[in-house]
């Protein structure tokens, strides 16, 4: 039976025609693999399989994924992210967190340097579970060039295209040019458009890849998008359960302190 392997034009351009042809004929493709997205087994003999090339500053790693999880594509990542993906793919990374993924990373966000906390969870909207990330800085964020105690985090995000959330029972609008990088079944970064039409850059990036629950991965594989909610410091907090996280989101929305957007997985078409 012929291999059900897909090598996209952009991956072929990176690895060359000879290597691409060797993959398609089965010379270099694995007999089986763990999907780089959902981490469950796959077999290119029986399951439609995508080639996914992670490209860093100095190295590149070719991985495989179920075509239903992610299409064949090139995913630009930092060298640090790439090494984290390699550890994840080879099984040398720490086990995923049992409940929620949470992390903080110093980032140059719109408005200046800040430490952003991220919590993952599932949000129920119209009877369907949606994978979500909730972003909250650890301190107020001032607009560049200004001083004082003001917090411009939400206005700056609105200028970037985020929409104020008044009803958490509605799916936030898609945000063009932004995406969420999920590699080897772990969360690596939230990407924003580069300047002057350049490649995407990290808006938030994990120090180490963050584990997410099986339920969260299953939901993102189904929807192919992630809901991003953001709130000022002190609005959400690190909630230990998803029902408490939803309550905090509802309260922030009712107080006018919540913005949101939906984003595809990195490299996949927007909603």
N, C-alpha and C positions, 0 to 999 in steps of 0.2 A: 504494500500500500504506500503511495507517495506521501512524503512528509507534508503535513498541513502547516507549513512555516511561512510567515510573511516577513519579508525584508523590505521596508519602505525605501523610497528613492533617497531620502535624506540619510538613512542608515547606510545604504549602498555607497553613497558619495563619500561617507566618512571611512568606511572599511575597505572600499575598493571592490571592483567587479569580481576579481578572483576569489576573495574571501567570501563574498556574498554567494557566489555560485557554489562554493564548497559547502556552505551552510544549507543551501537549498537541495543539494544532492545528498546531504546527510553526512558528509565527511567530517564536519566540525561541529555539527549540532549534537546536543546531548540526547541520550536515549530517553531520559526523563529529567525533570527539573522541579524546583519549587518556585512557583510563580512569584516574581519580584514585587507584585502588588499585594495579593491576598495570602501568599505563603503556603498555599495548598499545592499538592503535587499536580504535575501536568506531563503529558507525553505527546511530542510533536507527531507521532505516528497516528494518533487517534483524536487529538484535540487541536483545534485551530490555535496556533501559537504565534506570538509577536516577538520579534527581536527588539530589544530596548538597549540603546547605547548611552551609557552615562559618560559624559565628557568633562574632565576637569582641566586645570591649567596645564598639567604635564602628562597626565595619563588618561586612559579611557578603559571602561569595563563594559563588556557585552553581557547582557542578562536576558532572560526569557520570561515571558508572561503569557497567561491565557489571553487570547485575542478579545474575549468578552470583558476582561478586566481593563486592558489598556492597549491601544494600537501600537504598531511598530513606530518608533520615533527616536530622535536624539534628544537627550535631556541634559542641558548644560548645568553643571554643579560646580561648587568650589572644590578645591583639592581635599579640604577637610571633610566635606560632605561625601565626596567620592570614597575616601578611606572608610568612612562610617558605613556607606552602602556595601563596600566590600566585606567589612566585618559582619554585616547583617546577612549578606548572601552566603558567606561561608560558615555562619553560625557562631561567630566569635563575639557577638554583641550581647549585652545583658538581656535578660528576658523582659518582655513587655510588662508594663505595670498592670496589675490585676483589675483595676477599676477604671481610672481615668488617667490620661496622659497630662502632665502639667510640666511646664518648663519656663525658664526665664532666660532672656538673652539680651545683652546690651546691643541696641541697634540704633542706627541713625534713621529715626522715623520722621515723617513730616512734622517739623517743629523743633527738631533737635535731638540730642542724645537722650535716651530713656531706657529703662529696663521694662520689657513687656512680659507679662505673665500670660501663658496660654493654657487653657483647659479644654479638653475634648469631651464631648458628650453627644447623646442622641436627643433630638428635639422632635416631638410628635406634632405634626401639622396635617390636618385633614385626614387623620387615620393612618398616616404614613410616617415612618421613622426617617429622619434626615440627619446625616452626620454633620456636626457643628463644631466650630472652634470659637471659644470666647476669649477675647483679648482685653486685657486690662493692665495699664501701666502701674508701676509701683509709686509714682510721684506725678504731680501735675506737669503737663507739657506746655511750655510757652512758645509762642510764635517766634521765629528767628528775628533777632534784633530788638526784642522787647524784654523788659524786666518786670518783676512783680509777681504776686501770688496767683495770677490768672491761669486758667487751664483752657488751652485752645485745642485739646486733643480731638474732640468731636468736630468742631468747625473745620479743622485741617483735613480730617478724613472726608467730610462732606464735600470739600473742595476737590478731593481726589475721586469723588463719584459714589461714595457710600451714601445710603439713604437713611434718614431718620426712621426708626422703627417705633410705631405706635401700637401695633397689634402683632404679637408673636405668633398668632395663628395664621399668618400669611408668610409665604416664602419670599425672602428679600430678592430684589431685582439683581440680575447678572451684572457684573462689573467687568467691562471689557479690558483686556490686557493683563488682568491679574489671574493667578492660578495658585494651586496648592501642590507642593512637591511631596508626593508619597512614593517612597522607594523601598523595595524589600519589605513591604508591609509596615513601614514605620514612617513617621512624620519628620520631614527634614526642614521645610521652609514654606513661608508664604511669599510668593513672588509678585512684584509689581512691574509695570512697564519701565524699560530703560529710557534714558534721555535721548532725544533726537532720533527716535526710532530704533535705538540699539536693543540688544538682547535684554531679557528680563533680569532684574536684580532682586536680591533678597530684601524684603521689607521686614520680615522676622525670620530668624534662623536659629535652629536649635544648636546648643553647644554639643550635644550628642543626640542622635536620632531618638525620637520619642516613640515608645510603644503605644499602640492603641488597642482597644478591645476587639475581639473577634466580631462582636455585633457592629461596632463602628466600621470595621473593614467591610463587612458584608453589606452594610447600608451604602457605603461610598461606591462599592462595586456595582450596586444596583442603580444608583442615581447619577454616578459619574460627576458629581459636583459636591462641594462642601459649603455649608452656610457659615459665614463669618460674622460674628457679632462683636462690637467693640463698645466699651463703656469707660468713663473716667475712673480714676483711682478711687477706691472705696465703694464703688457701686455694686460690684458682684461678689468679690472675695473668692477664696478657694472652697467651693462647696463639696462636701464629701459624697453627695448622692445626686443623681440626675434630676430627681424631683425637686430638690432644693435649688439646684442650678436653674431649673425652669422658673421656679418662684422668684429667684433673684432677677432673672431676665424680665419677667413680667413686671416686677416692681420698677426696674430701671426704665422700661419702656413707658410705664404710666407716669414716671417723673420726667420724661423727656431727656433721658440720659443714655439712650441706646441708639446706635446706628448699625446697619447691616448691609450685607451683599452676599451673593452666591457666586462661587468661582469653580471652574472646572479643574480637574487634575492637570498638572503641568504638561504642556504639550498636546493636550486634547482640545477639540473644538469647544468653543463656548456654548452656553445654553442658548 
